[in-house]
Amino acid sequence: MTKPIICLLFVFIVMISALAPLTFADILVENDFEAESFSKTVDYYDYVRAYAALNGVETPANFDNWHANMHMTYVNVSDLKLLYAGLENITFGNEGYLRIPMQSFIMHYKTNQNNRDVVLASTFLMLMAFNETATSRFANSPDVNDILYASLGLGFDLSAYGAARPALNSKTEIIPLTHTDDELTWSWGMKYTNLTALWWRTWIDPTNPRFENSLPLAITTYDELTFTYTLKIDLAAGTATVQENHVIGRMRDLIVGALPLLWAHYNSTGEYEMLGRKISDTTIYDYIRDNDLKMSIINFQTSVMTDHETYSQTFSGTDVTDTETTVTDTSINTLTDDGEKIFTVDFGTKKNYKLYDYAADPTESTFNTYESNTRTAEIQGFAGNAGLFKYHIGLIRFLPLVVAHMFPALYAKSAMTITDMSKANYFYIISYPEYSGFRIEHDPVFTAYIATSETSATDRPGAGGFLVVIAVIAVVAVVAAVFVLRRRPQQHPRT
């Protein structure tokens, strides 16, 4: 038992003096966006530097030493332009480099009723674990009265404790872009394996959003975090579907306590103390269940149009922008200011998720299904926590530069909106009440309504229009975690 514990402790106490420089497979250029498709790994900050030099875009100090190794997939079919970006690793000068889960998705299309241009962005912000309390406002959903833990990927600063940044112990696997011979079905994705995350005590009160800016309260390792997408185009039916499946792998190890010195380690065989001595048969799954720890994901949606504003509401007409509204059994429509529907997220159709009970079946070949819980959230509770999302914001501020090549007319408005979480159409939280640290698979459904050259808004029969179903949990940027640590934590997950 000593070896795996040492491997986890390595995250905190192994010191490194330097990290190997990143290497990049390709470059991103303007002509790429004229192609039907591409799939490449690029240094996105190289692209930003080239664009900034030609167009006078301001960049931060020391930006020449920043690098973001991203895998990008682009599909340009039937007047729909879809850019996906998954972060492999990132570096900020002499701070070293990090591997953090970040998924980016930006889409441009024309609406099917009035042929208006839309740029839509959707963001996977982070995983969040939570304990419900006696004063919970929403059952089975993290709220301001619950005990919340932001579960963020590798990346933190131990300089205040005389320590260098720890080495990475996770990796990424690219799921290549492929298509059928008729080019009507496309598939791609990314898988993060052996993913170590840090748990930070977090508050989402919109009047005082914050996190415990000190050493983390826990460290956990997930088998994987995987995002896969399949785009299917049916020209006869006038539909295109993108089915996204996301997997939160089972927790394999959990360290809790007064990090980095006094802690307990839980895995699938029991509980162990610092030196590796087994002190109980309580497994990681027992601990998570006994302490009623549940898991959720945080997302937000943003859309911009040239001459119109957008707003979002439930199917029954309830406003969801900056509100706390349960939407588990319904959908959210995004509309133009004059009532044209441009986007729908249907939570009721795909509310069931699969849970693979490793304790009962270590092969993870069987599963049980449970109902997820979804609600919208007050925006400032997340958008106002700039310290928690410091590096997230640093990268996402440059994502709209791709809009300059996808649809230049909306670049300026995208730069003002997509880069600012506070301008989201809405935030939403999908929670998994049955958890125990086991593997989760889930795929809710997103729908965009677009016109195409093959079936234009003026000559196709009926009022249906070209329908793109985008089942996406994690689609634009982002989970990140690099923090300036100031003090020891005051709390840790309840035992």
Buried (B, 14 or more C-beta within 10 A) or exposed (E): BEEBBEBBBEBBEBEEEEBEEBEBEEEBEEEBBEEEBBBBBBBBBBBBBBBBEEEEBEBEEEBEEBBBBBBBBBBBBBBBBBBBBBBBBBBBEEBBBBBBBBBBBBBBBBBBBEEBBBBBBBBBBBBBBBBBEEEBEBEBBBBBBBBBBBBBBBBBBBEEEEBBBBEBBBEBEBBEBEBEEEEBBBBBBBBBBBBBBBBBBBBBBBEEBBBBBBBBBBBBBBBBBBBBBBBBBEBEEBBBBBBBBBBBBBBBBBBBBEBBEEBBBBBBEBBBBBEBEEEEEBBBBBBBBEBBBBBBBBBBBBBBBEEBEBBBBBBEEBEBBBBBBBBBEBBBBBBBEEEBBBBBBBBBEBBEBBBBBBBEEEEBEEBEEBBBBBBBBBBBBBBBBEEBBBBBBBBBBBBBBBBBBBBEEBBEBBBEBBBBBEBBBBBBBBBBBBBBBBBBBBBBBBBBBBBBEEBBBEEBEEEEBBBBBBBBBBBBBBBBBBBEBEEEBEEBBEE
